[in-house]
């Protein structure tokens, strides 16, 4: 992409942004002013961004949403660096990085430099959902192991893909939507439990029978934890739950089971070192990012992306800023 950085570097920029003026109402495309970066900051020109379900949660507040993006330094993980503030090292104008605004200013600590060989509409997926569900760091899935995934949304499917890459031989998906099984198969899911069809048995009993021995609401966590193998089973919690939700366990459930329950932020990844590894695995045709993208729209049609997600019709919808 050819970008003339000399005209805007170090100066305020007028650009378009999708603004949530009223909670839950359609976003409004408005003109905003993005100032130049301060020391330790970088201004990014966004190329494209993907819509994450957590954006729906924050849609209830007045703000400019978005966090799965990429762009140039000037240009969020599909971002391009346009302007660099003082005391910023390791980046140069025109570098590629990872919102719902044409430009944004971020702290340099929140940027990761990536190989420009990866297409922007694939790189943006790595700035949240796919990386969060990678199962690579937090879950530490071993070759030959069995994994149960509660909820086959985008992050749950990313857990399946990550578990497949880690060599898991049995990946059990649990969901209330039976159509998720066919989708799950393409992400490594080998078995499926439709929890709405269970009459005489609980999910716990079914999975224990299947195994001899990811995004979810608080009510599902006990089921997931109970399904774990005593001694070394691990339950990893991912995603966003309702505000105020609580997890309550009896002390004996934790003290005498030898099992682990763990929260996971961004899949436990260290972006500056781990994202380049995921990019390389995609370029080597190991990590299959293409199947996560079900829709693509231009910035002016951003509300269509929200509709598709709310209606359950998309896994990831990529929003192009210049289309």
ZIPECOR-V326934 format. One record per residue. RES is the residue in one small letter. PHI is phi as a letter, one per 20 degrees, with the letter a starting at -180 (999 if undefined). OMEGA is omega as a letter, one per 40 degrees, with the letter a starting at -180 (999 if undefined). Layout:
# ZIPECOR-V326934
RES | PHI | OMEGA
RES | PHI | OMEGA
This chain:
# ZIPECOR-V326934
x | 999 | i
x | e | a
x | c | i
x | e | a
x | e | a
x | f | a
x | f | a
x | c | a
x | g | i
x | m | a
x | c | i
x | f | a
x | c | i
x | e | a
x | b | i
x | e | i
x | b | i
x | e | a
x | d | i
x | e | a
x | e | i
x | c | a
x | g | i
x | m | i
x | e | i
x | g | i
x | f | a
x | d | i
x | f | a
x | c | i
x | e | i
x | c | i
x | d | i
x | d | a
x | f | i
x | f | a
x | f | i
x | e | i
x | g | a
x | n | a
x | d | i
x | c | i
x | e | a
x | d | i
x | e | a
x | f | i
x | e | i
x | b | a
x | b | i
x | d | a
x | e | i
x | d | a
x | f | i
x | f | i
x | f | i
x | f | a
x | f | a
x | e | i
x | f | a
x | f | i
x | c | i
x | f | a
x | a | i
x | e | a
x | e | i
x | o | i
x | b | i
x | d | a
x | b | i
x | b | a
x | a | i
x | d | i
x | f | a
x | p | a
x | f | 999
x | 999 | a
x | f | i
x | d | a
x | c | i
x | c | a
x | f | a
x | d | a
x | c | a
x | c | i
x | f | i
x | f | i
x | m | i
x | d | a
x | c | i
x | n | i
x | c | i
x | c | a
x | f | a
x | o | i
x | f | i
x | e | i
x | c | i
x | c | 999
x | 999 | i
x | d | i
x | b | a
x | f | i
x | c | i
x | b | i
x | d | a
x | c | i
x | f | a
x | f | i
x | f | a
x | e | a
x | d | i
x | c | i
x | f | a
x | c | i
x | f | a
x | f | i
x | f | i
x | e | i
x | f | i
x | g | a
x | f | i
x | d | a
x | f | a
x | f | i
x | f | a
x | e | a
x | e | i
x | b | a
x | g | a
x | f | i
x | f | i
x | g | a
x | e | a
x | f | i
x | m | a
x | e | a
x | e | a
x | f | a
x | f | i
x | l | a
x | f | a
x | d | i
x | g | i
x | n | a
x | e | i
x | d | a
x | c | i
x | d | a
x | d | i
x | e | a
x | o | a
x | d | i
x | e | a
x | f | a
x | f | i
x | f | i
x | f | i
x | f | i
x | f | i
x | f | i
x | f | i
x | f | i
x | f | i
x | f | i
x | f | i
x | f | i
x | n | i
x | f | a
x | e | i
x | c | a
x | c | a
x | d | i
x | e | i
x | c | a
x | b | i
x | e | a
x | d | a
x | f | a
x | f | a
x | f | a
x | f | a
x | f | i
x | f | a
x | f | a
x | g | a
x | f | i
x | d | i
x | n | a
x | f | a
x | d | a
x | c | a
x | b | i
x | c | i
x | e | a
x | f | a
x | f | a
x | e | a
x | f | a
x | d | a
x | e | a
x | c | i
x | e | i
x | g | i
x | g | a
x | f | a
x | f | a
x | f | i
x | f | i
x | f | a
x | f | a
x | d | a
x | l | i
x | q | 999
x | 999 | i
x | e | i
x | b | i
x | f | a
x | g | a
x | f | a
x | e | a
x | f | i
x | f | i
x | f | i
x | f | a
x | f | a
x | f | a
x | f | a
x | f | i
x | f | i
x | f | i
x | o | a
x | b | i
x | f | a
x | c | i
x | d | a
x | d | a
x | d | a
x | c | i
x | n | a
x | c | i
x | d | i
x | f | i
x | g | i
x | n | i
x | f | a
x | c | i
x | d | a
x | c | i
x | c | i
x | f | a
x | g | a
x | f | i
x | f | a
x | e | a
x | f | a
x | d | a
x | d | a
x | m | a
x | e | a
x | c | i
x | d | a
x | b | i
x | e | a
x | c | i
x | d | i
x | l | i
x | m | a
x | m | a
x | f | i
x | d | a
x | g | a
x | f | i
x | d | a
x | e | i
x | f | i
x | g | i
x | f | i
x | f | i
x | f | a
x | f | i
x | f | i
x | f | a
x | f | i
x | e | i
x | m | i
x | e | i
x | e | a
x | e | a
x | f | a
x | g | a
x | f | i
x | f | a
x | e | a
x | d | a
x | b | i
x | c | a
x | c | i
x | e | a
x | g | a
x | f | a
x | d | a
x | g | a
x | f | i
x | f | i
x | f | i
x | f | i
x | f | a
x | f | a
x | f | a
x | f | i
x | e | i
x | m | a
x | e | a
x | c | i
x | e | i
x | c | i
x | d | i
x | e | i
x | d | i
x | e | a
x | f | a
x | d | a
x | c | 999
